[in-house]
Amino acid sequence: MAHTVGQVAKLAGVTVRTLHHYDEIGLLTPSGRSGSGYRRYSEADLERLQLIRYYRELGFPLDEIAVILDDPASGPGAHLRRQHELLTVRIKRLQEMVAAIEFAMEAGKMNIRLTPQERFEVFGDFDPDAHAEEAERRWGGTEAYRESNRRTSSYRKEDWQRLKAETEDWGRRIVALMASGAPAEGPAAMELAEEHRQQISRWFYECTYEIHTGLADLYLADERFTAHYEAMAPGLTEYLAEAIHANAITRA
C-alpha cells in the first residue's frame, strides 16, 4: 500500500516539510510517485523512517544517520538492537538523575546541607567548565563573547530564573506551533524565530541576523545543540533552523 506525504507525516509525527527535506538530502527518498508527480511512500519507506525517527530521538545528526542506515552490513534488526542498547543506557542515566534530584529535594525540605560531592554527583562525567573552555577557544576573541561574559557576570539567581521561565515559555509555543503543522517559513514560525533572536540580544549579546543564521547552522551541525532541541520535540532543530533562515531573509 502506498502512502501520501501527508499521511506519512501524520503517522510519524513529523511535518511535511521535514519529509521533503529528507527527500532532498537523500535520507528518505519515496519509492514511488503518483501520475501527477506526488510522493508515494511504501512500507519499506515507513520502516526506514521509523529507524530515522529512533536515531533522531537519540540525538544523531542527519548525515550520520544516512551513513548508518546505508551501511550494507547492517539490517533493520541490527539497527533496532543498537537503538535498544543506546536507549537502555539513556534510561539508566535518567533514572540516576531522577534519584539524585529526589535526594536533593528531600534534603532541601529537611534543611540538610549537601556536601560538594553530593551536589555535583548528578552530573557524572559532564564537566560544564569543559564547555566554557571550548566556547572561549571558539569565540573568545569576539566582542559577542566578551559582551555575554560582561552581562552574565552580574546576573543574580532571580535573573537566571526569569531567563529560564522565558526560554521554557518560548519552547512550549514553538513546539506547539510545529505540532500544528504550521510551516517553518510561515509568519508564525518566523515571529518565534525573531523572538529567539531578540532574547539572545536582550540577555547575552547583540545577535544580528547574520549571527542568528550562523547559530541555526550550528544547531544542525553540532550534535549537542541538536540533542537539546530534539529533546524538546523530534524535528524541532530543523524546524527552528528553517524558521531562523526564513526570518533573516524576510527581515534583514
C-alpha positions as CSV (number, residue, x, y, z in Angstrom):
1,M,0.0,0.0,0.0
2,A,1.3,3.4,-1.0
3,H,1.0,6.4,1.4
4,T,0.9,10.1,0.6
5,V,3.3,12.5,2.1
6,G,0.5,13.9,4.3
7,Q,-0.5,10.5,5.6
8,V,3.2,9.7,6.4
9,A,3.7,13.0,8.2
10,K,0.6,12.3,10.4
11,L,1.6,8.7,11.1
12,A,5.2,9.5,12.0
13,G,4.5,12.8,13.9
14,V,6.7,14.9,11.6
15,T,6.0,17.8,9.3
16,V,5.5,17.5,5.5
17,R,8.4,20.0,5.2
18,T,10.6,17.6,7.2
19,L,9.8,14.7,4.8
20,H,10.5,17.0,1.8
21,H,13.9,17.8,3.4
22,Y,14.7,14.2,4.0
23,D,14.0,13.5,0.3
24,E,16.1,16.5,-0.8
25,I,19.1,15.3,1.1
26,G,18.7,11.7,0.0
27,L,17.9,10.4,3.6
28,L,14.4,9.1,2.8
29,T,13.5,9.1,-0.9
30,P,10.0,7.8,-1.5
31,S,9.8,4.6,-3.6
32,G,7.1,5.9,-5.9
33,R,5.3,8.9,-7.5
34,S,1.7,9.4,-8.5
35,G,0.7,10.2,-12.0
36,S,0.8,13.8,-11.0
37,G,4.3,13.5,-9.6
38,Y,3.4,13.5,-5.9
39,R,5.5,11.4,-3.5
40,R,4.2,7.9,-2.6
41,Y,5.8,6.0,0.3
42,S,5.9,2.2,0.6
43,E,6.0,0.0,3.7
44,A,9.8,-0.2,3.3
45,D,10.0,3.6,3.3
46,L,8.0,3.7,6.5
47,E,10.3,1.2,8.1
48,R,13.3,3.4,7.2
49,L,11.5,6.5,8.5
50,Q,10.9,4.6,11.8
51,L,14.6,4.0,12.1
52,I,15.4,7.6,11.3
53,R,13.0,8.8,14.0
54,Y,14.6,6.4,16.5
55,Y,18.1,7.7,15.7
56,R,16.9,11.4,15.8
57,E,15.4,10.8,19.2
58,L,18.8,9.6,20.3
59,G,20.4,12.8,19.1
60,F,22.1,11.6,16.0
61,P,22.6,14.2,13.2
62,L,21.0,13.5,9.9
63,D,24.3,13.0,7.9
64,E,25.4,10.3,10.4
65,I,22.0,8.6,10.3
66,A,22.3,8.4,6.5
67,V,25.7,6.7,6.8
68,I,24.4,4.3,9.5
69,L,21.3,3.3,7.5
70,D,23.1,2.9,4.2
71,D,25.7,0.5,5.7
72,P,25.2,-2.8,3.8
73,A,26.4,-4.8,6.7
74,S,23.5,-3.6,9.0
75,G,19.9,-4.6,8.5
76,P,16.8,-3.4,10.4
77,G,17.3,-5.9,13.1
78,A,20.8,-4.8,13.8
79,H,19.7,-1.1,13.9
80,L,16.9,-2.0,16.4
81,R,19.3,-3.9,18.6
82,R,21.7,-0.9,18.6
83,Q,19.0,1.5,19.4
84,H,17.7,-0.7,22.2
85,E,21.2,-0.7,23.8
86,L,21.5,3.1,23.4
87,L,18.1,3.7,25.0
88,T,18.8,1.3,27.8
89,V,21.9,3.3,28.7
90,R,20.0,6.6,28.5
91,I,17.2,5.2,30.7
92,K,19.7,4.1,33.3
93,R,21.3,7.6,33.2
94,L,17.9,9.3,33.5
95,Q,17.0,7.1,36.4
96,E,20.2,8.0,38.2
97,M,19.5,11.7,37.7
98,V,15.9,11.4,38.9
99,A,17.2,9.6,42.1
100,A,19.8,12.4,42.6
101,I,17.2,15.1,42.1
102,E,14.8,13.5,44.5
103,F,17.6,13.2,47.1
104,A,18.3,16.9,46.7
105,M,14.6,17.8,47.0
106,E,14.3,15.8,50.2
107,A,17.5,17.3,51.6
108,G,16.1,20.8,50.9
109,K,12.8,20.0,52.7
110,M,14.7,18.8,55.7
111,N,17.2,21.7,55.6
112,I,20.1,19.2,55.1
113,R,23.2,20.9,53.6
114,L,24.6,18.7,50.8
115,T,28.3,18.2,50.5
116,P,30.0,19.4,47.3
117,Q,30.4,15.8,46.2
118,E,26.7,15.1,46.7
119,R,25.6,18.3,45.0
120,F,27.5,17.6,41.8
121,E,27.2,13.8,41.7
122,V,24.2,14.1,39.5
123,F,26.3,15.5,36.6
124,G,28.6,12.4,36.5
125,D,31.3,12.8,33.9
126,F,29.7,16.0,32.4
127,D,32.0,19.0,33.1
128,P,30.4,22.4,32.5
129,D,33.8,24.1,32.6
130,A,34.9,22.0,29.6
131,H,32.2,23.6,27.5
132,A,33.1,27.0,28.8
133,E,36.7,26.4,27.8
134,E,35.6,25.3,24.3
135,A,33.4,28.4,23.9
136,E,36.3,30.6,24.8
137,R,38.6,28.8,22.3
138,R,36.0,29.2,19.5
139,W,34.6,32.6,20.3
140,G,36.8,34.1,23.0
141,G,38.2,36.7,20.7
142,T,34.8,38.1,19.6
143,E,33.0,41.1,21.0
144,A,29.9,38.9,21.4
145,Y,31.7,36.6,23.7
146,R,33.1,39.4,25.8
147,E,29.7,41.2,26.0
148,S,28.0,37.9,27.1
149,N,30.6,37.5,29.8
150,R,30.1,41.1,31.0
151,R,26.3,40.8,31.2
152,T,26.0,37.3,32.8
153,S,28.7,38.0,35.4
154,S,26.2,40.4,37.1
155,Y,23.2,38.2,36.9
156,R,21.6,37.1,40.2
157,K,19.6,34.0,40.9
158,E,16.4,35.8,40.1
159,D,17.8,36.8,36.6
160,W,18.6,33.2,35.7
161,Q,15.1,32.1,36.9
162,R,13.5,34.7,34.8
163,L,15.6,33.7,31.7
164,K,14.7,30.1,32.3
165,A,11.0,30.9,32.5
166,E,11.2,32.9,29.3
167,T,13.0,30.2,27.5
168,E,10.6,27.4,28.6
169,D,7.6,29.5,27.6
170,W,9.1,30.1,24.1
171,G,9.9,26.4,23.9
172,R,6.3,25.4,24.6
173,R,5.0,27.8,22.0
174,I,7.3,26.7,19.2
175,V,6.8,23.0,19.9
176,A,3.0,23.6,19.8
177,L,3.3,25.6,16.5
178,M,5.4,22.8,14.9
179,A,2.9,20.2,16.0
180,S,0.1,22.2,14.5
181,G,1.6,21.7,11.1
182,A,2.4,25.4,10.5
183,P,5.3,25.8,8.0
184,A,8.7,26.8,9.3
185,E,8.9,29.5,6.7
186,G,5.4,30.8,7.7
187,P,4.8,34.1,9.5
188,A,4.0,32.5,12.9
189,A,7.3,30.4,12.9
190,M,9.3,33.4,11.8
191,E,7.8,35.5,14.6
192,L,9.1,32.9,17.1
193,A,12.4,32.8,15.4
194,E,12.6,36.6,15.8
195,E,11.7,36.3,19.4
196,H,14.5,33.8,19.8
197,R,17.0,36.3,18.3
198,Q,15.8,39.2,20.4
199,Q,16.0,37.1,23.6
200,I,19.7,36.4,22.8
201,S,20.2,40.1,22.2
202,R,18.4,41.0,25.4
203,W,20.2,38.6,27.7
204,F,23.6,37.9,26.2
205,Y,24.9,39.9,23.2
206,E,23.7,41.8,20.1
207,C,22.5,38.9,17.9
208,T,22.5,40.2,14.3
209,Y,20.6,38.2,11.6
210,E,24.0,37.0,10.3
211,I,24.9,35.7,13.7
212,H,21.5,34.2,14.1
213,T,21.6,32.2,10.9
214,G,25.1,31.1,11.9
215,L,23.7,29.8,15.2
216,A,20.9,28.0,13.2
217,D,23.6,26.2,11.2
218,L,25.5,25.3,14.4
219,Y,22.3,23.8,15.9
220,L,22.1,21.4,12.9
221,A,25.9,20.7,12.8
222,D,26.7,20.2,16.5
223,E,25.0,17.1,18.0
224,R,24.9,18.7,21.5
225,F,22.7,21.5,20.2
226,T,20.7,19.1,18.1
227,A,20.1,16.9,21.1
228,H,18.9,19.8,23.2
229,Y,16.2,20.8,20.7
230,E,15.3,17.3,19.7
231,A,14.7,16.6,23.4
232,M,12.0,19.3,23.3
233,A,10.4,17.7,20.2
234,P,11.8,15.5,17.4
235,G,12.3,17.5,14.3
236,L,12.5,20.9,16.2
237,T,16.1,21.5,15.3
238,E,15.4,21.6,11.6
239,Y,12.2,23.5,12.1
240,L,13.8,26.2,14.1
241,A,16.8,26.4,11.7
242,E,14.4,26.9,8.7
243,A,12.4,29.5,10.6
244,I,15.6,31.4,11.5
245,H,16.8,31.5,7.9
246,A,13.4,32.5,6.6
247,N,13.1,35.2,9.2
248,A,16.6,36.6,8.4
249,I,15.8,36.6,4.6
250,T,12.5,38.4,5.2
251,R,13.6,41.0,7.8
252,A,17.3,41.6,7.2
